[in-house]
Amino acid sequence: MVRDEGKHPPSVTDVPPSADDELRHRRRVYTVIMAIHLVGFAVGGALYERAWWTGLIIIIVTGPLQWVAVLIANAASPRPRPASRVPPGPIRRALGPVRSPPGPGAGDWPR
């Protein structure tokens, strides 16, 4: 027996996450990355006085994390586009046939 895939509803696993869930996840990721950035920046600053090269490396590595966190927080997952509302086949005019303008002396054509 062959199943027709087009007639079955989508599975729960196929449905994208809701906008609230996605926003909550992006906020959580942003918070974690910024916490790593702040801790690394503080540790790098503290180590800069004792071992300047180690502190400098940590500061350089954790410096771009704030921009990475913003990019990740602003990047929403792509949403599927809704299906086109135009029915397949030739497009028909809803207003009826096109009229030609009247002959000379028709008055105020077109207005």
N, C-alpha and C positions, 0 to 999 in steps of 0.2 A: 504494500500500500504506500503510495507516494503522497506526501503532505504538501500542501500549497503554503509556502512561507508567507505570502502576502496577506493571508486572511487571519493570521494569528496576532494577538496583541504583543507589544514588546515585553520582553522579560524585565524584571525589576533590576537586574544587573546592567541592562542596557540604558536605563534612564540616567541622565546626568545628575550630579548633585544639585540640590537647590541652591539658590543664590545666597541664602543665609548660611548654609553649611560651608559653601565655598569661601565666603567672606570671613567666617570664623577661622577656617584653616589658614587663609592668607595672613590674618592678624597674628595667629599663633606662630607661624613661620617667621614673620617680621620680628616678633618679640624675642624669639630664640636667637635669631641672627644678631639683633641689636645687643642682646645681653652678652653674646660672645664678643662682639666688637668692644663694648665698654669694659669688660673684664680684661680682654687682651690689651686694650689701650692703657688701662691702669697698671697691669703687670709690666708692660713694656716701659712705661714711664718710671716705675719703681726700679726696674732692672737697669735703666739707662744710667743711673748714678753709679752702680757697681760694675756692671759689665755692659758698657755702652753699645757694643756691637750686637749683643743678644737683644737688648732693649730696642735698638733701632730696627732690627729684623722683625721683631714682633709688632712694632708700631707700623712698619711698612706693610706687613701681611694683613693686619686687621684694619688698616685705614680704608681700603675700598669696600669693606663689608657693609658700611652704611648705605652706599649706593646700590650694592647688590640687594640689600634688604628692601629698599624702595622699589627697585625694578621687579622683584618677585612679588611684593605686596600689590603692585598695580597691575600685574599681568593676570588677567582673568582667563580662565580656560575658554576656548572657542565654543560657542553655542551652535547647535545645528540650525541651519536656516529652515524656516517654514517652507512647506511645499508651495509651489507657484499656484496662484489662484486663477490663472488664465487656463481655461479648458483646452485640451488638445484639439487640433483641427483648425479650420479657417476661422479667422476672427470676423464676426458679423457686426455690422453697425446697429446700435440700439435705436438710433434716431430715424431710421428708415432710409430710403434712397436719397441721393443728392439731387437737388433741383438745380436746373440751370437758371441763370438770371433772366428776368423778363425782357422783352424787346424794348426798342426805343420808346420813350414817352411813358415809362412805367412809374415815374414819380421818384420816390426817395430810395431806390434800391442802391446799394445795400445800406442798411442802417442798423 
